[in-house]
Every structure is written in C-alpha cells, then in structure tokens.
Amino acid sequence: MSSWDHLRAELDLWQSEGRIATAWWRDDDAVTVTPQLDTILAFEQKYKVPLALAVIPANLQNNLVERLAETLDTRVLQHGWAHQNHMPDGRKKQELDDVRDLGAVVADLRKGFSVLSSRFGNRFLPVVVPPWNRIADDVVATLNSLGFCGLSTFNARQTAEPYKGLLQVNTHVDVIDWRGSRGFVGEDVALGSMIAHLAARRTGAADPKEPTGILTHHLVHDEATTHFLDNLFSMEHSALSWLRIPGVFPWQ
C-alpha cells in the first residue's frame, strides 16, 4: 500500500465510527506577494481549503494587503513581530523569548497587533504564531490581556486552553525537511505524520478535538512540495473536513 492508501485507510476508520477527521492549513512567513504565494492562494480557491496565513507585521508590504483583499477565505494570523532571533549562541532560535525583559516582548506583540488589525480589519484573527514555533511561558501568560484569543505552535497540544480565554490549536505536519535538504520532506514522512496524528486523535492518545494541522512555508516550496499539496488538497474523502480557521475558534 502507498502512503495515500494508508491515509485513506485511516479515514475509513473515522468513517466507520461515524466521525469526521477535521484538518486545517497554516502557512508561515508571509510579508509580500510572490509567485509561490499566488500558487497556494490558487489552491485555496480551487479546492476550497481555507488558508490561515501567518504574517510578519514588521515587514508587511502593501501588495500583500491588496492581494488578500481579493481572496474569500484567507485569514491572517500574527507571526511574532519581525521574525528576529534574540537567543544567545547555543540556544534554539526564538523571538518571543525569556532573555529580554518581558515588557520588550509585549511591546513587540502590541506593535504587531496594531499593524495587522489596522491593515487587514476582520481578516486578522487575534492568534499568535510564534516564529520557530517557540514562545516563553511568561509571554503566553500575557497573550489574553493583550487581546489575543489564540496560540498556534507545532506538535499535539497538551491542553486546549493554556490560560483562561486563550485557545491553542497547533500544526502537526511540516512539509519541509528543515534539517536536511530544506526541500520537500517526502510523501511518506508528510503523510506518515498526518496519519499518526489522526490515529492518535481517533484512539484518544491525543486530544480528539484538535484539528490536524498542515504547516507550509510558501517561500521555500519546491516543485515536489507544490505537487504534494496539490494532491493532498484535491483528495476527497467523506470523513475528511478542512476547516476555515474561524471555525476552529469559538469566538468566530
């Protein structure tokens, strides 16, 4: 059996239990319009798979605001402030860190919130996507007071609500091989991650209510990545439902 056959077999199990396997799509590092961005926006339109676009506020270009105004379902999330690493040598990269004074980190988040809310209006959802998917616990504790209602990182969440009024919905399938070729991770790895999270949800080993998140980075997509996404989003199964991210969060 191919990896696609294994995915369909997992979805068949969901169907046999009368359940729907929910999924969602997040793409990171958007600042301007590029051919790669136009490609994924075309997928969103063609296959009706809504896109949650994590935008870097400090580097936002006017053409991205104008381009997204033409789309139907694209929503904007806040990708930190400038995607700048503040960690010392020897520690993993992080912008929303525990090295600087907490007030400095909060100030960056406030600036980003102001930029995105003013430029995108109701397309902007008050959801933080930390650069490198890392955020200090002290920073998480401030998010709701800053007006944020959501947090999205990577890997299965440990709790749906880390702090009162803050909902966490993560991604689980990274299509890029960051530690190797920095190109497509391969069908077997990508689909294996998707199947593993779906199976964990179905059996109760992971939160069954957390939608399975696909994570992409359009700026580094190669031909193989694009081909995979085309196949994934065009695949139809009655037990698979792609969520528009406002449907993930209860305030929408």
Disulfide bonds with the S-S distance in Angstrom:
none
